[in-house]
Amino acid sequence: MNKTIYSRFLTWILFIALFVSLPSESIAQIGWAKSYENGIVVSAEKHASQVGKKNLQQGGNAVDAAVAVQFALAVTEPRAGNIGGGGFMVLHMADGTTTSLDFRERAPEKATKDMFIQDGEYQPDLSRRSALASGVPGVVDGMIKALERYGNLPLETVIEPAIKLAREGFPLTWKQAQDLNNYADDFKEYRTSRRYFTKKDKTPYQEGDLFVQEDLSKTLDRIARMGRDGFYSGLTADRIVNTMERLGGIISYSDLKNYESKWRDPVKTSFNGYDLHIMPPPSSGSIAIAQMLTSLENYDLKELGFNSAKYVHLVTEAMRRAFADRAHFLGDPDFVRIPQSGLLDSAYNHDRMQSFRWDTVTSSDSISHGDPLQYQESKETTHFSIVDENGNAVAVTTTLNGSFGNKIAVDGAGFLLNNEMDDFTAQPGEPNMFGLIQGKANAVAPKKRMLSSMSPTIVTKNDSTRMVLGAAGGPRIITATFHNFLNMAVFGMEPQKANSAPRFHHQWMPDKLYYEEFGLSPDTKEKLKEMGHTLSVTSGVGRAHTVYVDENGLKYGAPDPRGDGAAEGY
């Protein structure tokens, strides 16, 4: 086994074993995360975190740093950090302003409800691996729009570090090399992807190899000089449309020209003295997290004990009900009526838990969506968290959906396209690549945004930022973000411990309780099986990158040990 991965594996196993063997009171006392007085950046990749830190030190605020980090990740984390996909941003500014920016991909104008159905049968490869799988990218528009409204620095300054990383290259970590090698056969299906993401001598990438992306550096330079027009029109647009036409995709010049990100009001919910500001629909995470917290507010979670059988059982049942509602009600709010106030209503969520029993599961077959209307008042990913010295906070999650998207690189432009169309309901009752069953509210329609699980979240107390949360990992984003919050807010864990603690996940369908290996003790697993849970071990439940701010304003960064992330501060 490679020496580096063996060391990481051994550290992870020992760390999880320590968590399993200790009571929650002991867990809360363990801690060694470094604190910073001024600014902090936590992202999925060290170079990107360093870019963000340097931006803050040179006079940028949290939004400037976020845009710099996003473009850096487009270079150093091609499997997820991107300019060919989309995402969400939540902001809490020092003056109390709280808002969110939706730069999620949109379905092309030529998209149809049955575009992935042939001869009456759903064809998953069309929504995951073909050019038809790509929605209209939103990252570039979103970054520029955020910078124009809240940033201090010009786009050319903010994007320059990313251009340099692409032009001069950076040394691959072991994990980055393996990521590229693991998808080499997929890249070889497409001439341009093979050229950009496999080695010319056909040997595997090695740790320390210099990864240079000349065409991507030129694309980024056009954006720096021309702004939005450097991507959505001109040479880059030509190359996107030409790639679409050559491979059977449907993104057009009109789609690119007319794409626009949107400012939206975050969903706000409160729990245990904290206020959570979460990305609203088309993010499903806000509604789901708020529902789960509301469902649990009458239970003494700390008394139950961290990851005890009763705690896991109770939280799983809350997850089951929230994900059942997600499947039925949620979609793009510009296209469907979401009964949001009903879904967030305390009485509704308490009523949903009336069927909960301490000694047995409520099977997903017997749990459908609820009826929130009577309670109405008259969506592979990367996440990063930033807080600057003035208290401005930004949470950003972006994605290509699957790792490296649909594996199609834009010829001459150097970046990969997303396969986000798979996040729509291609056919009711058919699971997407993450196993999610979804309903008509999320059906494909022209210019519609697909439902997402990305859940960037900012947690405040007395209007001051206390946590910046979010994760990568499909629907497990929701549960990873949810767990991290509870670990700090209920169990008092230091942020790195909260982030490293073993997690579990349930998404209604399939009716399985996923848990991380060594994350549950043997007797806990036996008790859960006796209750009727179907257990399934998994390699990981999300990858989260967290910032915590204490009462004195000290900032703590917590990258996830499940990935290659890094915290950088000063």
Number of C-alpha atoms within 10 A of each C-alpha: 6 7 8 12 12 11 11 12 13 10 13 16 13 12 17 18 17 15 22 21 12 12 14 21 14 11 22 19 12 12 13 11 15 14 17 17 15 17 28 30 36 33 33 29 24 19 24 34 30 22 26 34 27 20 24 27 16 11 13 22 27 33 31 27 34 35 25 29 33 31 26 30 29 24 32 28 20 22 26 30 30 31 29 27 31 30 30 29 31 29 30 26 23 16 11 13 10 19 19 26 23 24 26 32 29 29 27 26 18 14 20 14 15 16 18 24 15 10 6 9 10 17 15 19 14 21 25 25 19 18 24 27 25 32 32 28 30 25 28 26 22 25 25 19 19 20 21 15 9 14 20 16 18 14 21 17 13 26 24 19 22 27 24 19 23 24 18 14 19 18 16 18 19 17 15 21 18 16 17 22 19 12 16 20 12 17 23 16 12 15 12 22 21 20 15 24 24 20 15 10 6 9 9 15 22 17 15 13 14 14 21 20 23 20 18 24 24 18 20 30 19 19 21 22 13 15 17 18 19 19 26 25 17 13 15 22 21 19 17 26 19 17 21 20 14 9 14 12 20 22 26 19 15 12 22 21 14 11 18 18 23 14 17 15 15 22 20 18 19 16 16 10 10 18 19 26 27 32 33 26 29 24 28 28 33 26 27 27 25 25 26 23 22 21 28 18 14 9 11 11 18 16 12 15 16 24 23 21 20 18 18 23 25 21 20 24 27 27 24 25 26 28 28 21 24 26 26 18 23 27 30 22 18 12 14 15 12 19 17 20 16 19 25 26 18 18 15 22 24 17 12 21 16 9 11 15 13 11 12 14 20 16 16 17 10 6 15 15 15 18 15 21 14 9 17 15 10 4 25 18 29 31 32 35 37 37 35 27 20 14 22 22 30 30 33 31 28 29 34 31 31 22 18 28 27 26 30 28 26 25 21 19 24 22 29 27 25 36 31 32 28 29 27 27 27 28 25 16 13 15 18 19 15 15 13 21 21 29 21 19 23 28 24 26 20 14 20 25 32 28 29 28 27 37 38 34 34 28 24 19 14 9 16 21 27 25 31 32 32 33 36 31 25 24 24 25 29 32 29 26 28 24 22 27 27 19 23 19 18 17 19 18 24 21 27 25 24 26 27 20 24 24 25 26 27 24 29 27 18 14 15 19 22 22 22 18 18 18 23 24 16 10 11 17 19 15 16 21 15 13 17 15 21 16 17 13 15 15 10 20 25 25 27 31 34 32 28 24 23 12 10 7 18 17 27 28 29 28 27 25 19 17 16 16 23 22 28 25 25 16
